Amino acid sequence: MSDATRNLTDKATYERLEKDVTAVKNDIAALTDQITDALNNFAGTAGNQARRGYKQARASAEQAVDDMSERGSAMMDAAQDAAVSIEETLEDAITQRPLATVGLAIGIGFLIGLTWRR
């Protein structure tokens, strides 16, 4: 092979290699963009799921607090009703049997006094 032919072949090979390297660089750049987009989408989706989970947990906690508040109010109302009922019952008993009530109070006082002496 002559030097002129060899130079043309080397030049053609060099140009092909240069085109191939450029194509590979472009492919790598495109792949990098795709990976970046995928990671951004993944991060966005994960963030959305985290926000959704936080909102659900917060709503559940608020509901639990509301339920406990309602139960506490109901228990307080029941305790107040029971106290009023006991008070009314005692008033009725004192009004209907005043002597028996006084005797019972003296007896309870005597028992408490005996218990404290020991």
C-alpha positions, 0 to 999 in steps of 0.5 A: 500500500502506498503512503497516500492510500495509507494516509487516506485510510487513516484519515477515514478511520480517524473521522469515523472514530471521531463520529463514533466518539461524538455519538457516544458522548451524545448518547451518554448525555441523553442517558444522563438526562433520562436518569435525572428526569427519572430521579426527579420524578421518583423524588417528587412521587416520594415527596407526594407520598410522604406529604399524603402520609403526613396528612393522613396521620395528622387527620387520624390523630385529630380524629382520635383527639376529638373522639377522646374529647367527646368521650371525656365530655360524655363521662363528665356529663354522666358523673354530673348526672350521677352526683345530681341524682345522689344529691336528690336521693339524699335530699329526699331521704332527709326530707322523708325520714329526718330522725333516721337520717340524723341517727345514721349520721351519728352512727357513721360519725361514731364508727369513724371516731372508733376507727381513728382511735386505733 
